[in-house]
Amino acid sequence: MINEICPTQTRVWIKRGALLVDVREKEEVEQLAFEVPSIINIPLSEFDARFRELPLDRELVMVCRSGARSLRATGFLINHGYDPVKVVNMKHGILKWAFKGFPLKGDVAILGDLGNYGSCHGHAKHSHPHPHSDSGACC
């Protein structure tokens, strides 16, 4: 099972010391990047060759543009021995992060219209919070 968290919960994980793992391609990251203290870029196209660069003993939040590529990378890590409690996917990716107004470096305009990311699609929460999460709130 793959756990998913929202950008708000991701910020809690980051404050706790989690490493953000951005699986977008280098060109994407050069245009727009997460502005967080602890982040690494391992493009999905290089992931199977480089995933061992990621620590086994640290919480990892996998991210990408919309959450689809990072979901694949999360499953890959779990299938290669990473703890499913410590490795989670950030649902809706940088699109939802940007919509929330969380810190970014670069040109947010490249994301286009963020209008579809304004709600949790009617759900009180659309993620599976970490057992040690400070907040179960989704958005």
C-alpha positions as CSV (number, residue, x, y, z in Angstrom):
1,M,0.0,0.0,0.0
2,I,1.2,3.5,-0.9
3,N,0.4,6.3,1.5
4,E,-0.3,9.7,0.0
5,I,-0.2,13.1,1.7
6,C,-1.2,16.6,0.6
7,P,1.1,19.6,0.4
8,T,0.0,20.8,3.8
9,Q,1.0,17.5,5.4
10,T,4.2,17.6,3.3
11,R,5.2,20.8,5.0
12,V,4.8,19.1,8.4
13,W,7.0,16.2,7.2
14,I,9.6,18.7,6.0
15,K,9.7,20.5,9.4
16,R,10.2,17.0,10.9
17,G,13.2,16.5,8.7
18,A,11.9,14.6,5.7
19,L,13.7,14.7,2.4
20,L,11.7,15.9,-0.6
21,V,12.5,13.7,-3.7
22,D,11.6,15.5,-6.9
23,V,11.3,13.0,-9.8
24,R,10.6,15.7,-12.5
25,E,13.1,16.0,-15.3
26,K,16.0,18.5,-14.9
27,E,14.5,21.0,-17.4
28,E,11.3,21.1,-15.4
29,V,13.1,21.7,-12.1
30,E,15.2,24.5,-13.7
31,Q,11.9,26.3,-14.7
32,L,10.2,25.9,-11.4
33,A,11.4,24.3,-8.1
34,F,10.2,23.6,-4.6
35,E,11.9,26.0,-2.2
36,V,12.5,23.8,0.8
37,P,15.6,23.1,2.9
38,S,16.1,19.4,2.0
39,I,15.4,18.3,-1.5
40,I,17.0,16.1,-4.1
41,N,16.2,15.8,-7.8
42,I,16.3,12.3,-9.3
43,P,14.4,12.3,-12.6
44,L,12.1,9.4,-13.1
45,S,14.0,8.6,-16.3
46,E,17.1,8.0,-14.1
47,F,15.4,6.6,-11.1
48,D,16.1,2.9,-11.4
49,A,19.8,3.7,-11.7
50,R,20.0,6.3,-8.9
51,F,17.4,5.4,-6.3
52,R,20.2,4.0,-4.0
53,E,21.2,7.6,-3.4
54,L,18.2,7.9,-1.1
55,P,18.6,7.0,2.5
56,L,16.7,4.0,3.8
57,D,16.4,5.4,7.3
58,R,14.9,8.8,6.6
59,E,11.4,9.9,5.8
60,L,11.0,10.6,2.0
61,V,8.2,12.6,0.3
62,M,8.1,11.9,-3.4
63,V,7.0,14.8,-5.6
64,C,6.5,15.7,-9.3
65,R,4.2,17.9,-11.3
66,S,0.8,16.2,-10.6
67,G,1.6,13.3,-8.4
68,A,1.5,10.5,-11.0
69,R,5.3,10.0,-11.6
70,S,6.1,10.4,-7.9
71,L,3.4,7.7,-7.2
72,R,5.3,5.3,-9.5
73,A,8.6,6.2,-7.8
74,T,7.1,5.7,-4.4
75,G,5.9,2.2,-5.4
76,F,9.3,1.4,-6.9
77,L,11.1,2.3,-3.6
78,I,8.7,0.2,-1.5
79,N,9.2,-2.7,-3.8
80,H,13.0,-2.2,-3.4
81,G,13.0,-2.4,0.4
82,Y,12.1,1.1,1.6
83,D,9.7,1.3,4.5
84,P,6.1,2.2,3.3
85,V,5.6,4.2,6.5
86,K,8.6,6.4,5.8
87,V,8.1,6.8,2.0
88,V,5.0,8.7,0.9
89,N,3.7,10.3,-2.3
90,M,2.6,14.0,-2.3
91,K,-0.8,13.9,-4.0
92,H,-1.4,16.5,-6.8
93,G,2.3,17.5,-6.9
94,I,3.7,20.9,-7.5
95,L,0.4,22.0,-9.0
96,K,-1.4,21.8,-5.6
97,W,1.7,23.1,-3.9
98,A,1.7,26.2,-6.1
99,F,-2.1,26.6,-5.7
100,K,-1.6,26.7,-1.9
101,G,1.0,29.5,-2.3
102,F,3.8,27.4,-0.8
103,P,7.4,28.5,-1.5
104,L,8.7,28.0,-5.1
105,K,11.6,29.3,-7.1
106,G,11.0,30.1,-10.7
107,D,8.1,30.9,-13.1
108,V,4.8,29.7,-11.6
109,A,3.1,30.8,-14.9
110,I,4.4,27.7,-16.6
111,L,1.9,25.6,-14.6
112,G,-1.0,27.3,-16.3
113,D,-4.5,27.6,-14.7
114,L,-4.5,26.2,-11.2
115,G,-8.2,26.5,-10.7
116,N,-8.8,22.7,-10.5
117,Y,-6.6,22.4,-7.5
118,G,-8.6,24.6,-5.1
119,S,-10.5,21.9,-3.4
120,C,-10.2,18.4,-2.1
121,H,-12.9,17.3,-4.5
122,G,-15.5,17.1,-1.7
123,H,-13.5,15.0,0.6
124,A,-12.7,15.9,4.2
125,K,-9.3,14.4,3.6
126,H,-7.9,12.6,0.6
127,S,-4.7,11.2,2.1
128,H,-3.5,8.7,4.5
129,P,-1.7,10.7,7.2
130,H,1.5,9.3,8.7
131,P,0.9,7.8,12.1
132,H,3.1,10.5,13.7
133,S,1.5,13.3,11.7
134,D,0.8,16.5,13.5
135,S,-2.2,17.1,11.4
136,G,-4.8,15.0,9.6
137,A,-5.9,18.1,7.7
138,C,-5.7,17.7,4.0
139,C,-5.7,21.1,2.4
